[in-house]
Amino acid sequence: MLLSLLVSLAAAQPPVDEGAVSPRGDALYDTFLDAFERFDEPSDPRDPLDPLRRWRCNTGVVEALRINWGSLSAEQQARVAGRLSPGRVDPWSESRGEGAPPPVAGDTCWGLQSDNRVAGEHFSVEWNEGVTDEATAQEFLDGLEHGWAVAVDDWGWIPPDGTEEHLLQATIEPGGAGAYTTLRACQGSYIPYIVAGEGSFDSARWAGSMAAHEFLHASQFSYSYAHEFWWWEATATWFEEYSHPEDNVWSESIIGYSLYPHIAMNAFSQTRYDVFAHMYGMAVWAFYLDEYVGGHDLIRETWEYSADKSGSYTLTMEEALTGLGVDFEAAYEGFVAANTVMAYADQDWFLPPNIAETLDELPAGWDVDDGNGQRPETLGQSYVRVDSDAATSELPDLEVGFLGDADREWQVLLVADDNEEVEAVVRVEVIEGAGSATLRDFGDHDYVWLVASPLTGEGGGDYTYAVAAIALPSEDTGDASVDGGEAKGCGCASMGIGGAGGAVGWVGLLVFAAGIRRRRS
């Protein structure tokens, strides 16, 4: 009766806007205007996402325009083409323009199409008079060649299509600090090319990372289109750390995850800005796989795995990692635990995730609908922090009761941290939405985190929890561990804990939580 009562109190959240996954018509056109014509709007230093709004990769926007070209009106198409490819009706056609030379080896497939160029071993950077200067173009060229050297020469990523015979074309065009990589027809196939707005070079710190980011997109296009699009942006953002480790520009994108940890891992949108920002912020997942699971080779291997997969934006991370022999659920558990304190090598550059609720007095309970928390979507997380000062000498231990949507699978963890290091992880065994766990001597830690994440289902997940300080019997000990692996220099450790299932009054805790839910409804 108790479980059915609590489940009946849970209100369903509408699913994420599916139209955002494949934007059409006016919404897509408005996104184009934001990306390419509204960049002169003043910045807002109070907006934590301001850097991402001003310095942005528009590859997803342009790819959405390419795929959904037929959904735009003739007038909209003309304006898009005039901005992306002056002189061509279709920005992705092979047309070279009147008087342009035929493709030859050693040149770009389309020949010189601007007033000026500088060329290197693999790239040709072009620009028209009045847009930029040779020094800036050379800076862009050097950044692209450096990205090639790291990804292709050092790490074994495949070169972009077309570069066996031609230089890869990159262009600096009028515009703000946005860049993109897209495709264009070349001798019966499609090959990538790169465009950067002149404003991209206002900050040398950002310009170098931008060049590496866009180069990696060019290589990604040469594997397949199978990966969900968030992984395109997350991977390219993560790569910025290795191409320009001294700049840490990628950290400004991590904010997109930190502000919205509740958003689904695979969420993808060019029109919903929180989801758009989250795609880049999910670079944190690439950092986790790199530092804890398989190194940078594993990131490349996810793209190699996609090479023979069909479809566009349909290959899930779980499918890719399982196909590579990685235990996805164990890796995800380690990821969720590490993110409580952002336990990564460059920890100071990672903004911690938004805390849905902080508990400094016990007993306490909370409904995900209350406060500033958001319902966690599938493979999204809700972080609740318990202050260790709530422990006493008489009640030194912690017990948690959890109740979530019964028709979903849940991953729920208790994570203890000391000095911003993960010291213990307790798995809460959740069966049909209900479960509990205990943690011994929680006052010995700086904080204890309760993290809830639905592994299945649609939209946001509802849950209620209750937390109490207790005194466990002295013989009630166990072992805490996390299967995600140990980070380089993480300092993670395990400690004695009470067993999952907790022998002390979890039903009473849930009744307490149900009372809170009723009072707040």
Summary of the structure (lengths in Angstrom):
residues: 521
radius of gyration: 25.3
end to end distance: 19.4
largest distance: 87.0
contacts: 1836
relative contact order: 0.11
helix: 37%
strand: 20%
